[in-house]
Amino acid sequence: MFTARRIARLVLYHTYKRTHSSSTDSSTGGQLRIIVRDRKACEHGIPYTVGDNLLRCIQAYQKVSPQVYLEGACECSLACSTCHVILDSTFFTKTPEASEEEEDLLDQASCVTETSRLACQITLQEHHNGLSLELPKFSRNFYVDNHVPQPH
């Protein structure tokens, strides 16, 4: 089913694909990084390698910087919305479209925007280098008694 939000996202995605080159960036000359803005608006450069899962990268970085956290309650099985992130428009357009199942789960997330995605469904590529995203101010999570689970 197409919702107004899904239609707006499809238009944004396909308009960018028609008007911009889809080739990947040239040599990065160093380590690949994405920029994550935490809930307090502090930016963090998180390293990754091509093929890494976005949720797993953020969870690994959580050990270095605890204020950057995403729960990922369903362990990347596309069964919750606790890993909801907000991509900047460039990051969004350089990422494959969300599946209908992901769209349905995003409808249950807090602070959803037109460029919202589930981090567990994004595989990082070279052309994501230097792009940014933010963690939503609030999260629909499954933390119990303020316990923050640690990623495996």
N, C-alpha and C positions, 0 to 999 in steps of 0.2 A: 504494500500500500504506500502510495506517495503522499507524504505530509508536506506542508508548506516549507518546513525547514529542509526536508530532503530535496525538494525541487530547487530551492535557493542554492543549496550546496552543489547540486549537479550542474547548475548554470555556471557557478563560480569555477568549478573544476574544469568543465569543458571549454569555457571561454578562455581560460588561461592556456590550456593545451593547444587551442587553435592559434593563439596570438603570440606565443613564446616558444623558443626553441626547447626541445625536449632532450637535447644532448646533455650528457653529464659534464660536470666541471672538469677543467684540466687538472693536472697534477696538483695535489694539495701541498706538497713539499713538507709535510709533517704529519702529526697525529690527527686523525679525524675527531671532531668534537661537535656536539650539539650544545646549544645554550638553553639551560632550564632556569626559568624564573620561579623561585619558590613562593610560598604563600605570603611571605613578608617582602616580596618584590626584589629580593637579592638574586643576582644572576650567578650561575654556576656553569663552567665549561666541563661537560661530561664526555670523557673519551669513549670511543667505540671503534669497532672494526666492522667492515662491510659484512652484512648478514646477521648482525646482532639484533635481538629483539629489544625494542625501546623500553619496555617495562623492566626487563632484566638488567639493562644498562643503568637505569635510574635506581633500581634496588641495590645493585652492586655499589653505586656511588653513595648510597645511604650510609654505608659503613664509614666513609670518609666524612660525610656531612649529614648528620642525622635530621637536619631541618628539611632535607630534600627526600621526601618519602611518598611512595605510592603503595597501597596495600596489595592489590592483585589477589583478592580472596579466592578466586577460582583457579589460580595457577595457570593462567593463559588458556583456559578451556572455553572461553566465550560464553560464560554463564553469569556474569555480574557486570557492574559498571564502576567498580572501585578503582580502576586504573584510568579513569577519565582524565584526559589532558586537553588543553586548548592550544592548537597549533597556530603559528603566525600564518598569514595568507600564503606566503611563498612556500613554507613547509607543507601546508595543506595541498597546494596544487602540485607539488612534486611527490605526492604520496598517492598510491592507487586508491580508488574509490572504496568506501566502506561497504561491506556486505549488508544485505537486508537484516540479517540477524544482529549485526553490530548496531545498525540504526535503531532497531527495536530496543536494545539495551541502553543506548544513549538517551532514549526517551525517558528512562528512569533515573538518569544521573542529575546531579545538582549543577547549577551554573552552566548549562549547556549553551553553546554558541554555534554559529554556522560552520566554524572550523574545529569543532570538537571531534575527538576520536578516542578510541580505547587504545592505550599504549601497548597492550598485549597483542594487538593486531597489526602493528607496524614493524616491518623489517627494515633496518637502516641500510642505506646505500651510500655510495660516495657522494652523490649529489645532495645529500642531506647535510653535508659538512658545513658548519657555521650557522645553520638555521636554528631558529628559536621556538620555544613553546613555553607555556606557563601552566603551573598547577592551579586548579580552580581554588577559590577561596574556601569552599566547603566541599566535603566529599560524603557521599552516601557510602558509609563503610560498615564493617562488621566488627570493629574494635569493641571489646568487652572490658568494662571496668578500667578504661584508659590504657589497656594493654596494647602496645604497638608490636605486632608480630615481626619477627626478623626473617628476611628472605633466606631460603635454603642455599 
